[in-house]
């Protein structure tokens, strides 16, 4: 009986108190506000234009609180950049051409959204000089190409695509023209262009 009562007292003391729950909720909200403000500033002015002062002003969260959650500006930027996750599940439509078309349409669409297309170049630029940002860049790249590699390698295993075509090279052939149009020639990334890129990389779609 005494052991049961003692166990009950331990369980009660381990349970979160209402005050603790309110504190945890405040912490969660403040961190969300800071990350949202940081990502907005990234979209507007790139990495170089983001300071803790600007984030504090935009988010309404005090600098002291920001530094309590993130030890440095770099740590905050890394966390905010993680919101750019480019990972997509590999589609399985039944044909390589259709799978690639789904992925290419997704990339083309995202390259035309203000936040993604405005932030990615600054990450690439900063990665040249900052090892931590370089890790973020490497992660974004891996997430972006993983689904492409998966559908290409699956088609090769099934005998639907030549095994002597290196998946990495095929992905570069697919994505390179999209990046060129978005940031160099600045021409439209329309359906006709995207389909032409796919045909150049993997051939015309098979018709039943």
trRosetta pair geometry for C-beta under 8 A, 3 or more apart (Angstrom, degrees):
i j d omega theta_ij theta_ji phi_ij phi_ji
1 4 5.8 -53 -152 32 30 111
1 5 6.6 27 152 -16 64 105
2 5 5.7 -54 -150 37 34 110
2 6 6.2 35 152 -21 67 106
3 6 5.7 -54 -148 36 31 113
3 7 6.3 34 153 -21 65 105
4 7 5.7 -55 -150 35 31 111
4 8 6.4 33 152 -22 64 104
5 8 5.6 -53 -151 32 33 113
5 9 6.6 33 152 -20 65 102
6 9 5.8 -53 -152 33 33 110
6 10 6.6 33 150 -19 65 104
7 10 5.6 -53 -151 35 34 112
7 11 6.3 35 152 -20 66 105
8 11 5.7 -54 -149 36 32 112
8 12 6.3 32 154 -19 65 106
9 12 5.8 -54 -147 37 31 111
9 13 6.3 27 156 -17 65 107
10 13 6.0 -59 -148 38 29 107
10 14 6.3 25 155 -19 65 110
11 14 5.8 -61 -148 37 29 109
11 15 6.7 39 153 -33 64 100
12 15 5.8 -46 -154 16 34 115
16 20 4.7 -129 -166 87 89 126
16 21 5.3 104 136 -59 125 88
16 24 7.6 -28 -159 -7 145 141
17 20 4.7 95 55 6 77 104
17 21 7.1 -143 94 -6 40 86
18 21 5.6 -55 -149 35 33 113
18 22 6.4 33 154 -19 66 103
19 22 5.7 -53 -151 35 32 110
19 23 6.4 33 150 -20 65 105
20 23 5.6 -53 -149 36 33 113
20 24 6.3 35 153 -20 66 104
21 24 5.7 -52 -148 35 32 112
21 25 6.4 33 153 -19 64 105
22 25 5.7 -54 -149 36 32 112
22 26 6.4 34 152 -20 65 104
23 26 5.7 -54 -150 35 32 111
23 27 6.4 34 152 -20 65 104
24 27 5.6 -53 -150 35 33 113
24 28 6.4 34 152 -20 65 105
25 28 5.6 -52 -148 35 33 113
25 29 6.4 30 155 -17 65 106
26 29 5.9 -55 -146 38 31 109
26 30 6.2 28 157 -18 65 109
27 30 6.0 -58 -145 38 27 108
27 31 6.3 25 158 -17 64 109
27 69 7.7 153 -165 -88 92 119
28 31 6.0 -59 -148 37 27 108
28 32 6.3 27 155 -18 64 108
29 32 5.7 -56 -148 37 31 111
29 33 6.3 32 154 -21 65 106
30 33 5.6 -53 -148 35 32 113
30 34 6.4 32 154 -19 65 105
30 59 7.9 87 -163 154 63 123
30 61 5.0 117 -162 -115 95 129
30 65 6.0 -74 169 156 144 136
30 69 7.6 -178 110 -36 106 147
31 34 5.7 -53 -147 36 32 111
31 35 6.3 28 157 -15 66 107
31 69 5.6 -177 -100 -151 99 159
32 35 6.0 -57 -145 40 29 107
32 36 6.1 29 157 -19 65 109
33 36 5.9 -56 -145 37 27 110
33 37 6.3 26 157 -17 63 109
33 59 4.4 119 141 -164 95 103
33 60 6.6 -61 165 53 143 90
33 61 5.6 141 94 -36 121 121
34 37 5.9 -57 -147 38 28 109
34 38 6.2 30 155 -21 64 108
34 55 6.1 50 -155 165 79 116
34 59 4.9 35 -92 -135 49 171
34 61 5.2 -60 -69 44 97 152
34 66 5.7 156 -128 -112 141 94
34 69 7.1 147 50 67 161 145
34 70 7.9 -164 139 -3 146 124
34 76 7.2 -87 153 -145 116 116
35 38 5.6 -53 -145 36 31 113
35 39 6.3 28 157 -17 65 106
35 79 6.3 -91 -109 126 107 107
35 80 5.5 -180 -150 -98 72 78
35 83 6.6 135 168 -49 112 136
36 39 6.0 -57 -149 37 29 108
36 40 6.4 32 152 -21 63 106
36 59 7.1 129 66 -108 85 100
37 40 5.6 -53 -149 34 32 114
37 41 6.4 29 154 -16 65 106
37 55 5.1 123 111 -152 118 69
37 58 3.9 147 -156 105 117 113
37 59 3.7 -106 -15 -61 152 93
37 61 7.9 -162 15 20 147 107
38 41 5.9 -58 -151 38 30 108
38 42 6.3 36 150 -23 65 105
38 50 6.2 62 -151 -154 76 134
38 55 5.2 9 -78 -117 79 122
38 59 7.9 -3 -30 -51 70 127
38 76 5.9 -152 -108 157 154 104
38 77 7.0 -152 -178 -97 128 49
38 79 7.8 60 80 82 158 91
38 80 3.9 -110 113 -91 125 149
39 42 5.4 -47 -147 33 35 117
39 43 6.5 38 153 -21 64 103
39 80 5.0 -166 -65 -168 75 103
39 83 5.3 -45 -94 67 141 149
39 84 8.0 174 -134 -54 111 83
39 115 7.3 24 160 -156 99 122
39 119 7.7 -20 -161 -96 72 152
40 43 5.7 -56 -154 34 31 112
40 44 6.4 22 153 -15 65 110
40 58 6.6 -164 73 171 127 147
41 44 5.7 -59 -144 40 33 108
41 45 6.1 -34 178 36 70 101
41 49 6.3 -149 171 109 94 95
41 50 4.7 119 118 -103 125 91
41 54 5.8 113 -121 127 150 124
41 55 6.5 -98 2 -82 150 74
41 58 6.3 -155 -53 -9 111 165
42 45 7.5 -95 -134 58 15 61
42 46 6.6 23 -161 -137 55 16
42 47 6.5 18 -127 -75 88 53
42 50 5.9 -4 -72 -57 68 137
42 77 7.7 130 -85 -139 121 84
42 80 6.2 164 -27 134 141 130
42 81 7.4 173 -130 -82 162 70
42 118 7.9 135 130 110 67 96
42 119 4.8 43 140 -119 105 111
42 122 6.9 -161 -166 71 82 142
43 114 6.3 68 -178 130 116 91
43 115 4.3 -47 -113 -124 131 69
43 118 5.0 75 -162 83 61 128
43 119 5.3 -46 -91 -54 58 104
44 49 7.0 -104 95 101 85 144
44 118 7.3 35 -67 146 15 146
45 48 7.0 -103 143 74 93 73
45 49 2.7 -48 125 62 128 162
45 50 7.0 164 78 -46 104 67
46 49 5.6 90 59 13 67 101
46 50 7.7 -128 106 -15 39 94
46 118 7.4 -122 -66 159 73 80
46 119 7.1 163 -109 -125 54 48
46 121 7.3 -57 -109 87 118 86
46 122 3.2 174 -148 -94 98 147
46 125 7.6 6 -168 48 133 134
47 50 6.0 -62 -156 23 38 113
47 77 6.3 58 -137 -149 99 137
47 122 4.6 170 -1 154 86 116
47 123 6.8 121 -42 -79 124 48
47 125 7.5 -163 31 74 120 102
47 126 4.7 -5 53 -52 162 146
47 133 7.2 16 -117 -118 162 147
48 122 7.0 -129 1 -150 82 118
48 126 7.8 -170 -49 -78 77 109
49 54 7.5 -27 152 42 71 175
50 54 6.3 -133 -148 70 44 130
50 55 6.7 45 -170 -52 89 103
50 73 7.5 153 116 -171 93 110
50 77 6.5 132 93 -95 142 104
51 54 4.6 95 55 6 82 100
51 55 7.0 -147 93 -4 43 86
51 73 7.0 -44 -143 -122 46 137
52 55 5.5 -54 -146 39 35 113
52 56 6.2 39 154 -23 67 105
52 63 5.7 81 144 -133 113 98
52 66 5.8 162 -157 106 103 148
52 67 7.3 33 -154 -59 149 90
52 73 5.5 -111 -45 -90 98 95
52 76 7.1 124 -95 20 87 161
53 56 5.8 -55 -149 34 28 111
53 57 6.4 25 154 -16 63 107
53 63 6.9 -11 -92 -86 53 125
54 57 5.8 -55 -148 38 32 110
54 58 6.1 25 156 -15 67 110
55 58 5.9 -58 -142 41 29 107
55 59 5.8 8 166 -3 67 117
55 61 7.8 -33 136 59 86 102
55 66 6.4 111 103 -120 122 153
55 76 7.0 -61 -61 160 176 150
56 59 6.4 -65 -132 48 21 97
56 60 7.8 154 175 -22 51 3
56 61 6.0 -107 -132 79 63 62
56 62 6.3 22 -148 -157 116 18
56 63 4.7 -39 -79 -65 152 73
56 66 6.0 -103 -79 -20 92 140
57 60 7.9 21 -180 -66 22 41
59 66 8.0 117 61 -80 144 116
61 65 5.2 -107 173 82 96 129
61 66 5.9 116 115 -59 112 90
62 65 4.6 94 64 4 86 103
62 66 7.1 -148 99 -7 46 85
63 66 5.4 -52 -149 34 37 114
63 67 6.3 29 157 -13 69 106
64 67 6.0 -58 -148 42 30 106
64 68 6.5 40 148 -30 62 104
65 68 5.3 -49 -152 25 35 119
65 69 6.9 20 155 -8 64 104
66 69 6.3 -69 -159 41 31 100
66 70 6.2 -32 166 40 71 101
66 76 6.9 8 179 -91 105 141
67 70 6.6 -75 -121 72 31 64
67 71 7.1 50 -164 -134 70 24
70 73 7.8 84 127 -92 125 17
70 75 4.3 177 -167 99 94 111
70 76 4.1 96 139 -66 168 82
70 79 6.6 -117 -99 6 126 138
71 75 5.2 81 46 -3 77 156
72 75 4.8 105 54 3 74 99
72 76 7.2 -136 99 -1 45 86
73 76 5.7 -58 -154 38 35 112
73 77 6.2 36 151 -20 69 107
74 77 5.7 -55 -147 37 31 112
74 78 6.4 35 154 -22 65 104
74 130 7.3 -164 -130 -165 116 131
74 132 5.5 80 175 67 118 156
74 133 7.8 -105 -150 -45 93 88
75 78 5.8 -51 -150 32 30 113
75 79 6.6 29 153 -17 63 105
76 79 5.8 -57 -152 36 32 110
76 80 6.3 27 153 -16 67 109
77 80 5.7 -57 -144 40 32 109
77 81 6.1 34 157 -22 67 107
77 133 7.1 -29 122 -88 125 100
78 81 5.8 -54 -146 34 28 111
78 82 6.8 39 152 -31 60 100
78 132 5.7 -72 -78 159 125 114
78 133 7.3 -130 -88 -86 80 57
78 135 7.9 13 -133 75 116 109
78 136 5.9 -154 -135 -63 73 127
79 82 5.8 -47 -161 18 33 118
80 83 5.9 -40 -174 10 46 114
81 84 5.7 -39 -174 13 55 116
81 119 7.8 177 -121 164 76 124
81 123 6.1 122 -137 -108 127 125
81 133 7.3 134 -40 -132 170 77
81 136 4.6 28 115 -170 143 149
81 140 7.7 -80 163 -53 103 124
82 85 6.7 19 170 -55 57 87
82 136 7.1 -105 -67 -131 64 106
82 139 7.9 -16 -113 104 74 147
84 116 6.7 130 -147 -119 98 75
84 119 6.2 -145 -93 105 136 138
84 120 7.2 155 -171 -78 147 79
84 123 7.5 -119 46 -44 166 157
84 140 6.2 -6 105 -110 114 122
85 140 7.7 -146 -124 -112 29 73
85 143 6.1 -110 -166 171 68 165
86 110 7.8 137 -128 135 89 165
86 140 5.2 78 4 -163 123 73
86 141 8.0 36 55 -73 145 15
86 143 4.3 130 69 102 80 110
86 144 4.1 -14 128 -73 141 79
87 143 3.8 -79 -66 -159 75 108
87 144 7.8 -87 -77 -57 39 35
87 146 6.7 -3 -130 43 81 131
87 147 7.7 126 -167 -32 56 106
88 103 6.6 155 93 -123 146 88
88 106 6.2 91 -104 127 161 162
88 143 7.8 105 1 164 61 82
88 146 7.9 166 52 68 64 92
88 147 4.7 -47 84 -23 90 154
89 147 6.5 89 124 -106 15 123
90 99 7.2 14 179 -166 79 121
90 146 7.7 -104 -58 125 100 77
90 147 4.3 179 -84 -146 67 78
90 150 3.8 -92 -83 94 151 136
90 151 5.2 180 -162 -51 108 85
90 154 7.5 131 156 -12 145 139
91 98 7.7 -106 115 122 130 83
91 99 4.9 -177 80 -134 98 76
91 102 4.5 24 1 76 162 155
91 103 6.8 -148 10 -46 112 87
91 147 7.5 57 -1 -178 68 121
91 151 6.9 10 58 -84 70 134
92 99 6.8 12 -99 -98 28 117
92 151 7.8 -164 -87 -110 59 96
92 154 7.9 -76 -109 134 95 166
93 98 3.9 -103 92 112 147 125
93 99 5.4 -165 21 -66 101 67
93 102 6.6 159 -36 -26 131 134
94 98 6.8 16 58 51 73 141
95 98 4.5 81 67 12 97 104
95 99 6.8 -162 91 -9 48 87
95 160 7.7 -157 -146 -178 60 148
95 205 6.9 66 141 -153 145 95
95 206 6.5 -150 -143 46 132 103
96 99 5.6 -58 -148 37 32 114
96 100 6.2 29 158 -17 68 107
96 151 6.2 139 -135 154 71 100
96 152 7.0 75 -147 -105 118 48
96 154 8.0 176 -94 81 91 90
96 155 4.0 28 -80 -91 125 151
96 160 5.6 168 -21 122 121 125
96 161 5.6 93 -76 -52 170 124
96 202 6.5 -132 126 171 120 150
97 100 6.0 -58 -150 38 27 108
97 101 6.3 30 151 -23 63 108
97 198 6.8 98 -152 159 78 127
97 202 6.6 -170 -94 102 74 127
97 203 7.8 -86 -86 82 113 75
97 204 7.8 4 -112 149 147 31
97 205 4.0 167 131 -107 165 84
97 206 6.8 175 -1 12 135 73
98 101 5.4 -51 -145 33 33 116
98 102 6.6 39 154 -23 64 99
98 205 7.2 72 -49 -129 73 124
99 102 5.9 -53 -157 29 31 111
99 103 6.7 20 151 -10 64 108
99 151 4.1 -176 138 -153 141 146
99 155 7.8 -159 41 -50 142 119
100 103 5.8 -61 -150 42 35 108
100 104 5.9 32 155 -19 71 110
100 148 7.2 60 -119 -131 80 82
100 151 6.5 -170 -62 104 68 142
100 152 7.9 62 -79 -68 109 84
100 174 6.8 -120 -165 -123 116 146
100 198 5.5 141 117 -135 123 114
100 201 7.7 -159 -178 86 153 128
100 202 6.3 152 -5 17 169 151
101 104 5.8 -55 -138 40 29 109
101 105 6.2 32 160 -21 64 106
101 194 7.7 101 -140 136 71 113
101 195 7.4 18 -118 -101 107 74
101 198 6.1 3 -81 -95 74 166
102 105 6.1 -57 -150 34 24 110
102 106 6.7 25 151 -20 60 107
103 106 5.6 -55 -153 33 33 114
103 107 6.5 29 154 -16 67 104
103 147 5.6 -179 -110 110 130 119
103 148 5.7 165 143 -79 160 79
103 151 7.2 -154 -20 13 141 146
104 107 5.8 -53 -146 37 34 108
104 108 6.1 35 156 -19 67 108
104 174 6.4 -112 -92 -180 111 112
104 178 7.4 -165 -155 -63 86 140
104 194 5.2 147 140 -171 121 112
104 197 7.0 173 -150 83 144 120
104 198 6.0 -114 -13 -68 165 111
105 108 5.8 -54 -143 39 29 112
105 109 6.2 32 156 -21 63 108
105 191 7.9 11 -107 -110 99 80
105 194 6.6 94 -82 158 61 162
106 109 5.8 -58 -151 35 27 112
106 110 6.4 19 156 -14 64 109
107 110 5.9 -60 -147 40 31 106
107 111 6.2 33 156 -23 66 107
107 144 7.4 79 -108 -162 114 101
107 175 6.7 -88 167 -117 163 92
107 178 6.0 49 123 150 118 168
108 111 5.8 -54 -147 33 29 112
108 112 6.8 17 156 -12 60 109
108 178 5.9 -116 -89 -135 76 124
108 189 4.4 -173 -157 150 101 126
108 194 5.4 -57 -55 -87 155 133
109 112 6.1 -71 -160 39 30 105
109 113 7.1 33 147 -29 66 101
110 113 5.6 -46 -152 18 43 114
110 116 4.8 -29 171 77 89 170
110 117 7.6 157 140 -46 61 84
111 116 6.8 -94 -93 105 28 118
111 117 5.2 82 -169 -84 49 111
111 178 6.1 -179 -21 163 165 107
111 179 7.6 -138 -122 -93 141 51
111 182 4.6 -92 171 -96 125 149
111 189 6.2 85 80 -21 124 169
112 117 6.7 41 -87 -32 11 144
112 182 7.6 -128 -70 -118 62 108
112 189 6.1 -143 -53 46 116 125
113 116 5.0 61 73 22 102 104
113 117 6.3 151 69 -2 50 98
114 117 6.7 -77 -140 49 18 96
114 118 5.5 7 172 -14 62 124
115 118 6.2 -67 -138 40 17 105
115 119 6.0 2 170 -9 60 119
116 119 6.4 -70 -143 40 21 101
116 120 6.1 22 168 -27 63 113
117 120 6.4 -43 -130 26 25 112
117 121 7.7 26 172 -14 53 100
117 182 6.2 -129 -135 -180 122 128
117 183 8.0 -169 -166 -70 98 91
118 121 7.5 -66 -171 28 25 101
118 122 7.8 9 149 -5 58 112
119 122 6.0 -68 -162 39 42 107
119 123 6.4 40 149 -22 76 107
120 123 5.6 -56 -150 34 36 113
120 124 6.4 36 155 -19 69 104
120 140 7.4 -180 -126 157 94 153
121 124 5.6 -54 -148 36 35 113
121 125 6.2 36 154 -20 67 106
121 183 6.6 144 -84 -119 126 138
122 125 5.5 -50 -144 37 34 114
122 126 6.1 31 157 -16 67 107
123 126 6.0 -57 -143 41 28 106
123 127 6.2 39 154 -32 62 106
123 133 6.3 -159 -155 -177 68 106
123 136 6.3 -103 -159 107 118 115
123 137 5.4 163 148 -86 100 90
123 140 6.9 56 128 10 152 159
124 127 5.7 -51 -151 24 28 118
124 128 7.7 39 150 -29 56 93
124 137 6.1 117 -98 -129 50 129
125 128 6.3 -48 -175 11 37 113
126 129 6.4 -78 -164 49 46 91
126 130 5.1 -14 163 25 88 123
126 133 4.3 -49 118 135 108 166
127 130 6.6 -74 -109 59 26 80
127 133 4.9 -129 -84 117 60 94
127 134 4.2 113 -159 -95 84 61
127 136 7.4 -133 -89 63 106 83
127 137 3.9 -6 -89 -13 150 153
127 138 7.9 149 -148 -30 136 73
128 134 7.8 134 -46 -84 16 103
129 133 8.0 20 68 52 64 127
130 133 3.9 54 90 20 117 110
130 134 6.4 -179 92 -19 58 83
131 134 5.2 -51 -147 31 33 119
131 135 6.9 39 152 -24 63 96
132 135 5.8 -48 -161 25 35 112
132 136 7.1 33 144 -14 63 100
133 136 5.3 -49 -154 34 44 114
133 137 6.3 48 147 -22 69 102
134 137 5.4 -50 -147 36 35 115
134 138 6.3 38 152 -21 65 103
135 138 5.7 -51 -147 35 32 112
135 139 6.4 33 152 -19 63 105
136 139 5.7 -56 -151 36 32 112
136 140 6.3 33 152 -19 66 105
137 140 5.7 -53 -147 35 31 111
137 141 6.3 31 154 -19 64 106
138 141 5.7 -54 -148 36 31 112
138 142 6.3 31 154 -19 65 107
139 142 5.7 -54 -146 36 31 111
139 143 6.3 28 156 -17 65 107
140 143 5.9 -58 -148 38 29 110
140 144 6.2 31 154 -24 64 109
141 144 5.7 -56 -148 33 30 113
141 145 6.4 4 165 -1 66 111
142 145 6.6 -71 -144 46 25 93
142 146 6.0 42 160 -51 64 104
143 146 6.0 -38 -139 4 27 118
144 148 8.0 4 136 1 61 117
144 175 7.6 79 145 -116 120 154
145 148 5.2 -62 -160 43 58 116
145 149 5.8 57 146 -24 86 104
145 168 7.7 39 172 -124 145 67
145 171 5.0 62 -145 180 109 154
145 175 7.5 -80 -93 -24 92 151
146 149 5.9 -57 -149 37 30 109
146 150 6.3 33 153 -25 65 107
147 150 5.4 -51 -146 32 34 116
147 151 6.6 26 160 -14 66 103
148 151 6.4 -61 -151 37 28 100
148 152 6.3 22 156 -14 65 112
148 167 7.5 148 124 177 84 98
148 170 7.7 -168 159 103 110 95
148 171 4.5 109 119 -111 141 107
148 174 6.7 -168 -145 62 140 149
148 175 7.7 -82 -62 -41 168 113
149 152 5.9 -62 -145 41 29 109
149 153 5.9 22 162 -14 68 113
149 167 4.7 83 -133 151 77 136
149 168 7.2 11 -99 -73 111 58
149 171 6.3 -31 -63 -54 75 138
150 153 6.2 -60 -142 41 23 105
150 154 6.2 26 157 -21 61 110
151 154 5.6 -51 -144 36 31 115
151 155 6.4 33 156 -19 63 105
152 155 5.9 -57 -153 36 30 110
152 156 6.5 31 150 -20 64 105
152 161 6.4 -96 -160 93 67 162
152 165 7.8 -108 -176 105 119 111
152 167 4.4 146 96 -126 136 98
152 170 5.6 150 -127 79 152 146
152 171 7.3 -113 -13 -55 150 88
153 156 5.4 -49 -147 34 36 115
153 157 6.5 39 153 -21 65 101
153 167 5.5 -23 -56 -77 87 148
154 157 5.8 -53 -151 33 32 111
154 158 6.5 20 153 -9 65 110
155 158 5.8 -63 -147 45 32 106
155 160 4.2 -87 -166 75 85 108
155 161 3.9 54 121 1 115 118
156 159 7.7 44 -178 -71 30 22
156 160 7.5 -92 -64 54 23 67
156 161 5.0 -63 -72 75 64 94
156 162 7.3 -25 -116 95 92 25
156 163 5.0 110 -165 -99 109 67
156 165 7.6 -149 -91 58 119 91
156 167 7.6 -97 -17 -67 141 103
161 165 6.5 -78 156 48 98 131
161 202 6.9 -40 -125 -149 119 109
162 165 4.7 92 82 -11 99 103
165 169 7.1 -129 -179 72 70 111
165 170 5.6 59 155 -57 112 119
166 169 4.3 72 77 10 102 110
166 170 6.9 -177 89 -12 51 85
167 170 5.6 -57 -149 36 34 112
167 171 6.3 35 155 -21 68 104
168 171 5.8 -53 -150 33 31 112
168 172 6.6 31 152 -19 63 105
169 172 5.6 -52 -151 35 34 113
169 173 6.5 37 150 -21 65 104
170 173 5.6 -54 -151 35 34 114
170 174 6.5 32 151 -18 65 106
170 201 5.8 104 -162 179 77 108
170 202 6.8 56 -158 -72 120 94
171 174 5.6 -57 -151 37 33 111
171 175 6.0 8 162 -2 70 112
172 175 6.4 -63 -131 48 27 94
172 176 5.4 40 169 -38 66 113
173 176 6.4 -35 -124 21 17 116
173 177 8.0 15 172 -11 46 101
173 197 8.0 165 144 -179 72 86
173 200 7.1 -143 166 112 110 96
173 201 4.3 148 115 -115 117 103
174 177 7.7 -84 174 29 23 97
174 178 7.6 5 144 -7 61 114
174 197 6.2 102 -144 146 54 110
174 198 6.9 36 -125 -98 98 59
174 201 4.9 17 -72 -83 77 172
174 202 8.0 11 -76 -21 110 103
175 178 5.5 -63 -159 38 48 114
175 179 6.1 40 152 -17 80 106
176 179 6.0 -62 -150 38 30 106
176 180 6.2 31 156 -22 67 108
177 180 5.4 -52 -143 35 34 116
177 181 6.3 31 160 -17 67 104
177 193 7.7 -157 141 166 123 101
177 197 4.8 -156 64 -113 143 125
178 181 6.1 -57 -150 37 28 106
178 182 6.3 23 155 -18 64 111
178 189 6.2 54 -141 -127 83 124
178 194 7.5 39 -89 -107 106 84
178 197 7.0 36 -48 -122 84 176
179 182 5.8 -58 -143 38 31 110
179 183 6.1 -18 175 20 68 111
179 184 8.0 55 130 -2 65 102
180 183 7.2 -85 -140 53 17 77
180 184 5.0 -41 -166 37 61 125
180 185 6.2 34 145 5 83 102
181 184 7.2 -43 -75 53 12 81
181 185 5.3 -41 -123 60 51 106
181 186 7.1 146 172 -69 54 8
181 187 4.9 -75 -150 57 99 85
181 188 7.5 -41 172 78 128 21
181 189 5.7 139 105 -78 136 83
181 193 7.0 76 -83 162 167 152
182 186 7.2 29 -177 -104 20 50
182 189 6.5 6 -72 -51 87 129
183 186 7.4 18 -141 -70 6 75
187 193 7.5 155 117 -96 113 158
188 193 6.8 164 100 -5 77 142
189 193 6.2 -116 -147 76 39 134
189 194 6.6 59 176 -57 78 101
190 193 5.2 96 57 11 70 102
190 194 7.1 -136 102 -4 35 92
191 194 5.7 -59 -144 39 32 110
191 195 6.1 30 160 -18 68 108
192 195 6.1 -57 -147 37 26 108
192 196 6.4 29 153 -21 62 109
193 196 5.7 -58 -152 35 31 114
193 197 6.6 33 152 -21 65 103
194 197 5.7 -52 -153 31 33 112
194 198 6.6 32 151 -18 65 104
195 198 5.6 -52 -150 35 35 112
195 199 6.4 34 153 -18 67 105
196 199 5.8 -54 -147 37 32 110
196 200 6.4 33 154 -20 64 106
197 200 5.7 -56 -150 35 31 112
197 201 6.3 21 155 -14 65 112
198 201 5.9 -65 -148 41 30 106
198 202 6.2 -36 178 36 69 101
199 202 7.4 -84 -125 60 19 62
199 203 6.4 -19 -156 167 58 14
199 204 5.4 23 -132 -82 104 58
